[in-house]
C-alpha cells in the first residue's frame, strides 16, 4: 500500500489534528519542551490553523538539551548523530513502540520503490559499523535500519575499510541477474562502488540504489545529482536510483527521490515547510529557504516539527511523480555545522 497518495490539501487536513495532538502530548510529557514553548509565548490552549503555524524546534536543540517524552525506564534505544564539530551529538530517545513505528514506516516508504519482497542486498559499508546495537551513530543506525529490507547481505568494504572486489563479484554472479538492493551513503557509494564497478566493468543494471548523505565531497569533484545518475547509468547500467533526505532527529521519516530524479517527496505521514530565513514565513515555489521537516512519527521525544540547518526549495506542489510538495535540498546554511553521515567516514581511499 503506497504512502505517497495524499494531495497537499488532503495532507494538511489529515496531519494537522495529529500534529496538534502531538504538540500537546509532548508538552504534557517533556518538561524541557514545555519550558521552550512557554518561553516562546505559546499558551497551552493555543490553536493552529495550518501546519506552518505549529511551533518548531531548531534541530540543534537536540545537541544541547536532553529532550524526551518518556520516563528513563522506558528508553529502549538511544541514537546519536554524527556531528563533527564541537557542538556535540544529538541524542534521540526511543521506547519500544517508537522504535517499531519508525521501522514500519520506513519500510512502507521504501516499498514504493523496492516492492514487498526482501531483495539480496549490497551494503556499501563495513559490517563493523553496526557493532553496538543499543547505541548507534547516525551512520550505523542508517545501515542497520536499511539492513531490515534486504537479505543475503554482502558488505562492499572489508574490515580494513578497503573495497572487497571479490565479494562484490561473487554477489553479482549469484544475484545480479534479477533485482537486488544497494544501500550506502552518497560519497561512499561513489568512491567504493561506482569507481570500483567502472574499473572492473561490473554490471549493476538490475540494482536498485537507495543512498543519502552529504554531497559536499562529490560537488568538489564536480559530481552533482544529475551527473551521479548519468555516470552510474552509462558506466554500470544502474538506472533505478533514489536519493533520500532524512535525519536521525526524525528517525523513520525519509523524503524519497521520485523515479524521474532530482525531486524529493513527502510520505503521507510527513510534510515540509520552506521558510524565509529573514521573516520565517513560508516561501512560494521556486524561492529558496530553510527546510522545516514535519512528521507524525516522533512520540517518544518532541521531534515532530524541526527546523533544519539545510537550504531547500519547492519544485512544485501536486505536479510531480507523486502528490504533495516536492523539493530539492540546496546545501547547508552558511556557518551551519558540517553534518553528513558519509562525511564522517575516515576509511582510506580506494
C-alpha positions as semicolon CSV with decimal commas, in nm:
position;residue;x (nm);y (nm);z (nm)
1;X;0,000;0,000;0,000
2;X;0,153;0,330;-0,110
3;X;0,242;0,607;0,136
4;X;0,269;0,862;-0,146
5;X;-0,101;0,926;-0,205
6;X;-0,210;1,248;-0,037
7;X;-0,254;1,574;-0,220
8;X;-0,133;1,878;-0,029
9;X;-0,487;1,970;0,079
10;X;-0,556;1,613;0,198
11;X;-0,222;1,603;0,379
12;X;-0,290;1,931;0,561
13;X;-0,639;1,816;0,666
14;X;-0,519;1,476;0,789
15;X;-0,191;1,571;0,958
16;X;-0,280;1,899;1,130
17;X;-0,504;1,742;1,401
18;X;-0,244;1,470;1,466
19;X;0,036;1,725;1,495
20;X;-0,167;1,948;1,728
21;X;-0,232;1,643;1,948
22;X;0,139;1,552;1,938
23;X;0,235;1,905;2,041
24;X;0,003;1,877;2,344
25;X;0,135;1,527;2,421
26;X;0,497;1,640;2,423
27;X;0,411;1,948;2,622
28;X;0,250;1,731;2,889
29;X;0,530;1,475;2,898
30;X;0,850;1,674;2,841
31;X;0,927;1,946;3,094
32;X;1,200;2,085;2,868
33;X;0,965;2,114;2,570
34;X;0,702;2,281;2,787
35;X;0,957;2,538;2,904
36;X;1,065;2,609;2,546
37;X;0,709;2,664;2,420
38;X;0,621;2,879;2,720
39;X;0,930;3,094;2,667
40;X;0,830;3,139;2,302
41;X;0,486;3,262;2,408
42;X;0,278;2,960;2,302
43;X;-0,006;2,917;2,551
44;X;-0,116;2,562;2,637
45;X;-0,452;2,629;2,471
46;X;-0,301;2,788;2,157
47;X;-0,476;2,696;1,832
48;X;-0,305;2,634;1,498
49;X;-0,478;2,681;1,164
50;X;-0,212;2,528;0,940
51;X;0,089;2,300;0,966
52;X;0,311;2,603;0,903
53;X;0,168;2,768;1,218
54;X;0,295;2,493;1,451
55;X;0,590;2,578;1,678
56;X;0,919;2,436;1,554
57;X;1,234;2,342;1,738
58;X;1,576;2,408;1,584
59;X;1,728;2,066;1,520
60;X;2,036;2,185;1,710
61;X;1,833;2,177;2,035
62;X;1,889;1,802;2,050
63;X;2,263;1,863;2,074
64;X;2,231;2,089;2,376
65;X;1,921;1,958;2,556
66;X;1,803;1,615;2,668
67;X;1,450;1,620;2,526
68;X;1,232;1,316;2,572
69;X;0,864;1,248;2,639
70;X;0,909;0,911;2,809
71;X;1,049;0,821;3,151
72;X;1,409;0,698;3,167
73;X;1,284;0,348;3,249
74;X;1,114;0,322;2,909
75;X;1,414;0,422;2,696
76;X;1,472;0,125;2,466
77;X;1,730;0,273;2,230
78;X;1,938;0,592;2,220
79;X;2,051;0,724;1,882
80;X;2,331;0,977;1,837
81;X;2,402;1,199;1,539
82;X;2,731;1,224;1,352
83;X;2,812;1,593;1,401
84;X;3,180;1,657;1,352
85;X;3,234;1,994;1,520
86;X;3,227;2,096;1,884
87;X;2,850;2,129;1,916
88;X;2,815;1,774;2,041
89;X;2,588;1,500;1,911
90;X;2,211;1,491;1,906
91;X;2,061;1,232;2,141
92;X;1,730;1,078;2,036
93;X;1,542;0,853;2,277
94;X;1,310;0,579;2,157
95;X;1,084;0,346;2,350
96;X;0,989;0,008;2,203
97;X;0,672;0,144;2,045
98;X;0,857;0,433;1,876
99;X;1,135;0,204;1,751
100;X;0,876;-0,031;1,598
101;X;0,682;0,256;1,439
102;X;0,987;0,411;1,273
103;X;1,093;0,073;1,129
104;X;0,741;0,006;0,999
105;X;0,702;0,346;0,833
106;X;1,050;0,344;0,684
107;X;0,960;0,008;0,533
108;X;0,632;0,139;0,395
109;X;0,814;0,433;0,237
110;X;1,083;0,223;0,072
111;X;0,835;-0,038;-0,052
112;X;0,725;0,224;-0,302
113;X;1,044;0,160;-0,498
114;X;1,157;-0,181;-0,368
115;X;0,831;-0,375;-0,370
116;X;0,722;-0,607;-0,090
117;X;0,989;-0,875;-0,136
118;X;1,316;-0,854;0,055
119;X;1,591;-0,838;-0,206
120;X;1,952;-0,958;-0,194
121;X;2,150;-0,663;-0,067
122;X;2,485;-0,496;-0,125
123;X;2,582;-0,273;0,169
124;X;2,836;-0,007;0,071
125;X;2,990;-0,008;0,416
126;X;3,174;-0,236;0,656
127;X;2,999;-0,474;0,896
128;X;3,194;-0,313;1,182
129;X;2,968;-0,005;1,170
130;X;2,685;-0,192;1,346
131;X;2,873;-0,344;1,639
132;X;2,681;-0,182;1,923
133;X;2,310;-0,243;1,873
134;X;2,190;-0,038;2,169
135;X;2,358;0,294;2,095
136;X;2,423;0,392;1,735
137;X;2,588;0,661;1,533
138;X;2,373;0,806;1,256
139;X;2,565;0,603;1,001
140;X;2,531;0,283;1,200
141;X;2,160;0,345;1,252
142;X;2,118;0,402;0,879
143;X;2,299;0,082;0,787
144;X;2,116;-0,132;1,043
145;X;1,780;0,025;0,959
146;X;1,823;-0,046;0,590
147;X;1,952;-0,398;0,651
148;X;1,598;-0,495;0,754
149;X;1,482;-0,451;0,394
150;X;1,731;-0,688;0,234
151;X;1,863;-1,041;0,267
152;X;2,185;-1,223;0,179
153;X;2,375;-0,911;0,289
154;X;2,717;-0,858;0,134
155;X;2,938;-0,575;0,259
156;X;3,135;-0,392;-0,010
157;X;3,415;-0,296;0,232
158;X;3,629;-0,539;0,429
159;X;3,727;-0,499;0,794
160;X;4,008;-0,263;0,686
161;X;3,764;-0,034;0,502
162;X;3,902;-0,142;0,162
163;X;3,676;-0,244;-0,129
164;X;3,629;-0,622;-0,132
165;X;3,605;-0,662;-0,509
166;X;3,586;-1,039;-0,497
167;X;3,292;-1,030;-0,254
168;X;3,105;-0,793;-0,488
169;X;3,181;-1,011;-0,791
170;X;3,058;-1,320;-0,606
171;X;2,737;-1,140;-0,504
172;X;2,670;-1,028;-0,863
173;X;2,742;-1,375;-1,001
174;X;2,482;-1,519;-0,765
175;X;2,214;-1,246;-0,757
176;X;2,294;-0,994;-1,031
177;X;2,057;-1,139;-1,292
178;X;1,746;-1,021;-1,103
179;X;1,656;-0,719;-0,887
180;X;1,883;-0,654;-0,590
181;X;1,912;-0,372;-0,337
182;X;2,213;-0,145;-0,290
183;X;2,242;0,090;0,007
184;X;2,508;0,334;0,115
185;X;2,589;0,694;0,193
186;X;2,633;0,901;-0,121
187;X;3,007;0,970;-0,116
188;X;3,088;0,613;-0,016
189;X;2,864;0,476;-0,293
190;X;3,053;0,687;-0,544
191;X;3,403;0,611;-0,419
192;X;3,367;0,247;-0,319
193;X;3,102;0,118;-0,560
194;X;3,085;0,337;-0,872
195;X;3,460;0,372;-0,914
196;X;3,519;0,001;-0,843
197;X;3,234;-0,107;-1,074
198;X;3,364;0,114;-1,355
199;X;3,722;-0,011;-1,315
200;X;3,618;-0,379;-1,308
201;X;3,333;-0,342;-1,560
202;X;3,071;-0,472;-1,318
203;X;2,709;-0,492;-1,433
204;X;2,475;-0,325;-1,182
205;X;2,180;-0,295;-1,421
206;X;1,940;-0,495;-1,203
207;X;2,024;-0,297;-0,892
208;X;1,801;-0,053;-0,704
209;X;2,019;0,202;-0,524
210;X;1,898;0,383;-0,212
211;X;2,151;0,645;-0,098
212;X;2,178;0,951;0,121
213;X;2,424;1,179;0,291
214;X;2,630;1,488;0,228
215;X;2,711;1,585;-0,131
216;X;2,994;1,823;-0,047
217;X;3,281;1,589;-0,132
218;X;3,116;1,500;-0,462
219;X;3,038;1,861;-0,555
220;X;3,409;1,927;-0,501
221;X;3,465;1,663;-0,770
222;X;3,209;1,830;-0,999
223;X;2,957;1,549;-0,944
224;X;2,604;1,671;-0,873
225;X;2,289;1,456;-0,857
226;X;2,230;1,459;-1,234
227;X;2,592;1,366;-1,308
228;X;2,582;1,095;-1,039
229;X;2,281;0,936;-1,207
230;X;2,418;0,980;-1,560
231;X;2,754;0,820;-1,489
232;X;2,610;0,527;-1,295
233;X;2,377;0,457;-1,589
234;X;2,647;0,496;-1,854
235;X;2,925;0,302;-1,680
236;X;2,742;0,035;-1,476
237;X;2,391;0,012;-1,623
238;X;2,234;0,118;-1,292
239;X;1,932;0,343;-1,355
240;X;1,697;0,284;-1,059
241;X;1,849;0,534;-0,818
242;X;1,670;0,701;-0,528
243;X;1,839;0,960;-0,311
244;X;1,663;1,038;0,016
245;X;1,669;1,316;0,270
246;X;1,634;1,233;0,637
247;X;1,798;1,283;0,972
248;X;1,840;1,096;1,295
249;X;1,641;1,365;1,478
250;X;1,333;1,245;1,287
251;X;1,422;0,879;1,257
252;X;1,197;0,664;1,037
253;X;1,087;0,955;0,817
254;X;1,261;0,981;0,482
255;X;1,182;1,210;0,191
256;X;1,238;0,992;-0,114
257;X;1,353;1,090;-0,460
258;X;1,090;1,015;-0,724
259;X;1,152;0,788;-1,024
260;X;1,230;1,078;-1,259
261;X;1,501;1,209;-1,024
262;X;1,602;1,547;-0,880
263;X;1,294;1,598;-0,661
264;X;1,224;1,465;-0,311
265;X;0,873;1,374;-0,193
266;X;0,696;1,360;0,144
267;X;0,536;1,032;0,257
268;X;0,174;1,066;0,368
269;X;0,265;1,095;0,739
270;X;0,512;1,382;0,682
271;X;0,542;1,726;0,527
272;X;0,794;2,003;0,483
273;X;0,783;2,381;0,511
274;X;1,039;2,602;0,333
275;X;1,082;2,921;0,540
276;X;1,223;3,262;0,451
277;X;1,532;3,296;0,676
278;X;1,453;3,663;0,739
279;X;1,077;3,660;0,808
280;X;1,024;3,286;0,877
281;X;0,716;3,298;0,654
282;X;0,660;3,007;0,415
283;X;0,828;3,055;0,078
284;X;0,650;3,013;-0,257
285;X;0,750;2,752;-0,514
286;X;1,091;2,831;-0,662
287;X;1,217;3,056;-0,381
288;X;1,486;2,902;-0,157
289;X;1,465;2,898;0,221
290;X;1,532;2,696;0,535
291;X;1,384;2,346;0,543
292;X;1,146;2,254;0,824
293;X;1,063;1,884;0,846
294;X;0,731;1,768;0,991
295;X;0,633;1,412;1,085
296;X;0,369;1,242;1,297
297;X;0,614;0,963;1,394
298;X;0,811;1,117;1,687
299;X;0,613;1,039;2,001
300;X;0,889;0,943;2,245
301;X;1,062;1,281;2,202
302;X;0,942;1,620;2,069
303;X;1,087;1,590;1,719
304;X;0,766;1,625;1,519
305;X;0,833;1,980;1,388
306;X;1,201;2,060;1,335
307;X;1,379;2,350;1,170
308;X;1,687;2,207;0,999
309;X;2,013;2,377;0,907
310;X;1,961;2,300;0,539
311;X;1,851;2,518;0,249
312;X;1,588;2,389;0,010
313;X;1,333;2,492;-0,249
314;X;0,989;2,371;-0,350
315;X;1,000;2,243;-0,708
316;X;0,623;2,214;-0,721
317;X;0,307;2,104;-0,542
318;X;0,083;1,821;-0,666
319;X;0,252;1,824;-1,007
320;X;0,532;1,566;-0,981
321;X;0,581;1,189;-0,977
322;X;0,376;1,165;-0,656
323;X;0,126;1,405;-0,488
324;X;0,210;1,678;-0,237
325;X;0,509;1,910;-0,216
326;X;0,828;1,806;-0,391
327;X;1,158;1,978;-0,328
328;X;1,534;1,985;-0,359
329;X;1,798;2,028;-0,091
330;X;2,041;2,304;-0,191
331;X;2,301;2,261;0,082
332;X;2,383;2,368;0,434
333;X;2,306;2,707;0,578
334;X;2,616;2,930;0,593
335;X;2,808;2,864;0,915
336;X;2,588;2,562;0,993
337;X;2,772;2,266;1,136
338;X;2,910;2,038;0,867
339;X;2,694;1,732;0,908
340;X;2,666;1,424;0,694
341;X;2,691;1,058;0,779
342;X;2,916;0,987;0,485
343;X;3,142;1,285;0,551
344;X;3,248;1,139;0,887
345;X;3,385;0,829;0,718
346;X;3,758;0,807;0,767
347;X;3,834;0,497;0,560
348;X;4,125;0,507;0,319
349;X;4,054;0,599;-0,040
350;X;4,013;0,317;-0,285
